């Protein structure tokens, strides 16, 4: 018995299949549309500057925002109208916060409309938007390496450190800079209370003397290309070149020193004779280190060390090897002079 299928039935089947296919395609598309776009998530977002600027500029803003700390910006470099590079020479407050006509009109109608760019508070804009506003002017000189820097990768906003409306930005003043940095860098804050430390809390040597927080080509965001070159900015007498070089000194100052603070004198990472013996072991290279076997016990001259009982008698290597950073004396091969 042959099955007879009418032409109209085939058309109905095809129509049903087309509806199913369309639904399958539409569901993933709808799901994709529901996911946040990069601009919405803030990863590559840009501030909306398509609005209308207020007619009165800063005078309009001050009708509501008329108290400290907002008004403290008056008298700062950002508020100098005579300098064409400043925000107040362009659109006053709106140079940074974006066109705010809708914000003003919304307030008049009893409806809150957020400004295009908000830097602080619960309605703060995404970090990328806030930073992009600052980088419109501040992306030269020491800030050229901001993109890809540790602070940028960790979504640190410019306003997390800088207080633009303050007469004196605390992070730009030596006396208050370290307190701002220590807000996040608690390990370094703890080290600054050690017996031996760089005078950071005292405001003599501050973080920006050694580090470029906006990014650097060197390790640990140091200002120079290496740790040693950064240290030589103050410790120029250690730079060399020396007639007799001490290789660990040439490699990295932090082989022996810890820069933020130490329980040992001279910012040493550990007690001086322990430090020297970490390389100069009497067992490994017979260089007469303080440790290396029975010869280190008082009265025991066993072994090939040049002297014994250094640790027990508290004899430090620097008592003899005083020029440990290098020597220019023709007779300075052992850093005696």
Steps between C-alpha positions, in 0.01 A plus 500: 500500500655828394492802734349804339619836633336808373692804393338710771631262770858541379465876514373477857793282606753742345337795674518325838871415448583862409335621823706253708827609332423868555432438868829311543693786342313772686556358850885512493482843337275625776733350760795674338313831499422462870871473594664827595701669231861600563388860526234413755743297712751780500794306355525719188238755595519864400331796667185629330592848380212538256280705734459875531724712719333733750487867410638624831786253535646487851256765624212265426671216686571717805130570550482155659860389546605800705688349795833332571651275371343582162584870512857427610590460134492879472861608532648173371685473167190340343297819556735749329293643216795688354677173411342346192609152610286494815144366536364840609631657180274264303166409658576548870373206706353335193843457341545204734143410601356522149207705360250544784201686353285188547623472861397861571162473327425170670564652842267789418228248416562294813664217307856395572714462187859392560777706341682317218808456720489455879836456674403406856214366704242226445422618145864509388559426133704195396872536562583501129269798440642699792858430399435583136390849602826557690714350224352745252751751640732296720655239272850625441835500675482271805157364408590360159519144641161507673337259254590150617649616830416307821268774625317519168461121480356495851236765421651770719337831416693826490265631768588206724830679565451859385269759656446747217282746693754544782719808509794266554452145379616283796670249271714779352619626841793314656364528852173323409588287197604184682177493703306488174716220356494302824121482472551210259865404550470379858808275487720798418331699776587230752862495381523878541470450878806273513816602684682581176286664231504765235349817655169463317265573787719796586438644153867514399502212252159420351362237266523713186873557556557139395179389328300627205150397598368574150709223345864437431729299276686379808406232755265584789412826325835658593574826323810373318555193285641299790500497879868595514462802273219620725711459814795682339289816476572549871785257565723628220821389674395138446453539125855424385649371282747361750840349441389203708129426469283302739270308267186482718519877543513550124205263447240639740514702821210294634723191509610632838270791586126536543402856413195568715616386843691233689571384854871506409725801460554657156176347368668159480272208422655300785790526745813606317712187560203280412452703182861459387501131579195442280753521213839463670462159658819333623364166379408602145788727400742506795475878519514514877133561575373512855319168459599173344574222743703421811757774443239760596498377861716695747854360521451258212731573208380209289450579132654743256325818609713811542360552848262322734232575756385816319144463618586407857733798540262735316766583245332660200631469147502879461760528776752406232316512165391861544465580127235238435337705221824501300848640518716724284819414687760301301525283809124475547435153361358385835325833565731576793555858385 
